[in-house]
Structure formats: structure tokens, C-alpha cells
Amino acid sequence: MALARLGYHFSLPSLTQQTPQLRGAIAVAGTFKTPIWLEPFLWAAPKKKTSHSKKRMRASNKGLENKENVTQCPACGNNKLLHHLCSHCYGEIKNAHKVAN
């Protein structure tokens, strides 16, 4: 930890001790004075680095799923999603509308 190299040593209060007393903007826990804005960062720090394998295992269920709602367009035969317009037929209608205007 970078702060440990600078000579800062943190001692977190145990559960048996009373809650830290507030003096201005400084929380006193034992002999070390921790700034109140720094406390949430000290509590949320992970103990060890998450390995590549653990990260990949956690992300393994985020892949794409196969779509089961794909059908053929009755007009042109291209693939389309159920309850959606066929992109090929829509393009033809759009071009015909541009030519008409």
C-alpha cells in the first residue's frame, strides 16, 4: 500500500470498542487519526487482487444467447424477428416512398 511506504499505519477499531469519537472533521480510533472523508475508502479496499481466472469465471455467464424468435418473412423469404418488419421489405417501401415524393 502506498500510504504504508510513507509511514502511515492504519489501525481499524475492533467491534468490542466503542464507536470513534468525532473531534471536528477527524475521527479518532486508538492512536491514529483518520480523516472522516477517508474512512469509506479504507473499509472498501479488497484484501487481494482478483485473479484473471476469477474475473473470467464471473464474466462467463454474460455471453450472447441464441435467438429463438427468428422467422422467415412471408413476402420475401428473408430472416426477420417475430412482430418486426423485415428490413429488406422496409427498405423497398422506403425507396418507393422517396421516389413518389
C-alpha positions as CSV (number, residue, x, y, z in Angstrom):
1,M,0.0,0.0,0.0
2,A,1.4,3.4,-1.0
3,L,0.5,5.0,2.4
4,A,2.3,2.3,4.3
5,R,5.5,3.2,2.4
6,L,5.1,6.8,3.5
7,G,5.0,5.8,7.2
8,Y,1.2,5.8,7.7
9,H,-0.1,2.7,9.6
10,F,-3.8,2.2,9.9
11,S,-5.4,0.6,12.9
12,L,-9.1,-0.2,12.5
13,P,-11.2,-0.3,15.6
14,S,-12.4,-3.7,16.8
15,L,-16.1,-4.4,17.2
16,T,-15.7,-4.5,21.0
17,Q,-14.5,-0.9,21.2
18,Q,-16.9,2.0,21.3
19,T,-17.5,4.0,18.1
20,P,-14.9,6.5,17.3
21,Q,-15.3,9.9,18.8
22,L,-15.7,12.9,16.5
23,R,-13.5,15.9,17.0
24,G,-14.2,18.4,14.3
25,A,-13.6,16.7,10.9
26,I,-11.3,14.0,12.4
27,A,-12.3,10.6,13.7
28,V,-10.2,9.2,16.4
29,A,-9.7,5.4,16.6
30,G,-6.9,4.4,19.0
31,T,-3.8,6.5,18.5
32,F,-4.1,7.1,14.7
33,K,-6.3,10.0,13.5
34,T,-8.1,9.1,10.3
35,P,-9.8,11.9,8.3
36,I,-13.5,11.3,8.1
37,W,-13.6,11.5,4.3
38,L,-11.0,8.7,4.0
39,E,-12.9,6.1,6.2
40,P,-15.2,4.7,3.4
41,F,-12.2,4.0,1.2
42,L,-10.3,2.2,3.9
43,W,-13.3,-0.1,4.7
44,A,-14.0,-0.9,1.0
45,A,-10.5,-1.9,0.0
46,P,-10.1,-5.5,-1.2
47,K,-7.6,-7.7,0.6
48,K,-6.1,-9.3,-2.5
49,K,-6.1,-8.7,-6.3
50,T,-8.8,-10.6,-8.2
51,S,-7.1,-13.1,-10.4
52,H,-7.6,-13.3,-14.2
53,S,-9.2,-16.7,-13.8
54,K,-11.7,-15.4,-11.2
55,K,-12.7,-12.4,-13.3
56,R,-13.2,-14.6,-16.4
57,M,-15.3,-17.1,-14.4
58,R,-17.5,-14.3,-13.1
59,A,-18.0,-13.0,-16.6
60,S,-18.6,-16.4,-18.2
61,N,-22.4,-16.1,-18.0
62,K,-22.6,-12.8,-19.7
63,G,-22.4,-14.2,-23.3
64,L,-24.9,-13.8,-26.0
65,E,-27.9,-16.1,-26.1
66,N,-29.3,-17.7,-29.2
67,K,-32.4,-16.0,-30.5
68,E,-35.4,-18.3,-30.9
69,N,-37.9,-15.7,-32.3
70,V,-36.4,-15.6,-35.9
71,T,-38.8,-16.4,-38.7
72,Q,-38.9,-16.0,-42.5
73,C,-40.7,-13.0,-44.0
74,P,-43.9,-14.2,-45.8
75,A,-43.3,-11.6,-48.6
76,C,-39.6,-12.0,-49.5
77,G,-38.4,-15.0,-47.5
78,N,-35.5,-13.2,-45.7
79,N,-35.0,-13.8,-42.0
80,K,-36.7,-11.4,-39.6
81,L,-37.7,-11.2,-35.9
82,L,-41.2,-12.0,-34.9
83,H,-43.5,-9.0,-34.7
84,H,-40.9,-6.8,-36.5
85,L,-40.8,-5.5,-40.0
86,C,-38.5,-7.3,-42.5
87,S,-35.5,-5.0,-43.1
88,H,-35.5,-5.9,-46.8
89,C,-39.2,-5.1,-47.3
90,Y,-38.9,-1.9,-45.3
91,G,-36.0,-0.7,-47.5
92,E,-38.1,-1.3,-50.6
93,I,-41.1,0.6,-49.1
94,K,-38.8,3.5,-48.1
95,N,-37.2,3.7,-51.5
96,A,-40.6,3.6,-53.2
97,H,-41.8,6.4,-50.9
98,K,-38.7,8.6,-51.7
99,V,-39.3,8.1,-55.5
100,A,-43.0,9.0,-55.1
101,N,-42.2,12.3,-53.3
